[in-house]
Amino acid sequence: MFGPPGFPGRRGRRRRRVWRTGSSRPACVDFGFFVRQTVCRDSCRGNALTKIYANAADALDGLLRDGILIAAGGFGLCGIPELLIQAVRDSGVKDLTVASNNAGVDTFGLGLLMQTRQIRKMMSSYVGENDLFMQQYLSDELEVEFNPQGTLAERMRAGGCGIPAFYTKTGVGTLVAEGKEHKEFDGETYIMEKGIFADLSIVKAWKADETGNC
């Protein structure tokens, strides 16, 4: 049985790399496809700039703390930075806000952080495959901020570019627009959406170089 790299059931040896990139807001990249496990991020050790680490826990060292906002890559069960998610779980940090397309499933992806109740709030587009998500939401253990998928992607892009907010027609006249600023441009109504400024981004890439470019 075959699936995305790192998905349970995939045959063959798996090798991993995780990179930590060079931006003012740290990002760790889980680079997994038949390569030995390494990790990349920016940090100065001595006079050298180190971007490659032996494992995900080392890459996240000094970046994790309670209450931070993590932007997590992945679509459905594809492209999930599972090594980094496991390292976040093992760190024991709590009260996390996570911005991601979805929340994985009960036993894979961000579902692992649902099991340990380390996530306080999810900013997502689709979460229908995770029973733990539903249970915690209905019992008021989990705060949820739903976003149209394109809006969620643009909010992340805006935050990465330093743009605090933007206007979009998506969601006008729906529950999405409640409590948000409305403004007219050329006779059309738009709502304002705020950029997502994550404290840490974790993504998975097929290919990266030793300077952290994916």
Disulfide bonds with the S-S distance in Angstrom:
none
